Amino acid sequence: MLDDIGYASFQKVVQRLIGVDLTSYRQGQMRRRLEALLQRVGAANFAEYGKMLERDPARLQEFRDYFTINVTEFFRDVERFKYLETKVLPELLARRSALKVWSAACSIGAEPYSVAILLRELAPTLSHKILATDVDVTIVDRARRADKYVQAELKNVTPARLQKAFTQTPDGTYSLRPEVKQLVELKLHNLLTPPPGQGFDLILCRNVVIYFTDPAKVELYQHLVNALRPGGVLFVGGTEMVASAQQLGQTTIGPSFYRKEEAAAARPGYVARPKIAAGMR
């Protein structure tokens, strides 16, 4: 086991270089991942690896890419997305002329583009706005391109949707059609910092909160609730649950779905902690 003092020093280096507060993540899980990375790059300890990150931009970007887990696919958790398609989105559309959506920690874009596909099917004439964010610049750039999707990432896409929303390239991968891409705006954003906007009708934050400590979870969910409009819906991962939903003014409306109550407001005296980054998938 690598020493705790060296790891504490390494945490400070990481926060100074890229604004990531490793203390907000589950420490046992994070240490195991990072120790495997140290072995892979040949660093004897955290102090040595920290020096590598300070002097070598390529190593720093490598750390960013490794640190941010990007396991994702279109329409991940099929039954949850079917509920979104048949229940949640129709109810939101019945109350709004067009929807404002935020996909937080969006990875390669599979999630926001899945929502874009659904909205084009359900309400194609409306001017929906989908914001997709992630902390990893490499991943955000790939999401902007919306190409090189492989079969494993498309396994839940029906043949009809594959034909309408994608084009196959000579190398066998798939690219999104421009009419789908244009619905989604990609930006860099640290998930645990203040939201990149307000008044969202739907926020998706899925399969990322499981990596955080309990205090970080509370802070994250408060950010998300603050960003929702009254009546807006939060969509979380299939194995995630908002334990503090009632205190945050949310009502469960289905598996993985929470609606912000009309009277819900930001927690009195709430102050966001600065420069905490998140983007794990």
Secondary structure, 3 states (H helix, E strand, C coil): CCCHHHHHHHHHHHHHHHCCCHHHECHHHHHHHHHHHHHHHCCCCHHHHHHHHHHCHHHHHHHHHHHCCCCCCCCCCHHHHHHHHHHHHHHHHHHCCCCEEEEECCCCCHHHHHHHHHHHHHCCCCCCEEEEEECCHHHHHHHHHCCCECHHHHCCCCHHHHHHHEEECCCCCEEECHHHHCCEEEEECCCCCCCCCCCEEEEEECCCHHHECHHHHHHHHHHHHHHEEEEEEEEECCCCCCCCCCCCCEEEEECCEEEECCCCCCCCCCCCCCCCCCCCC
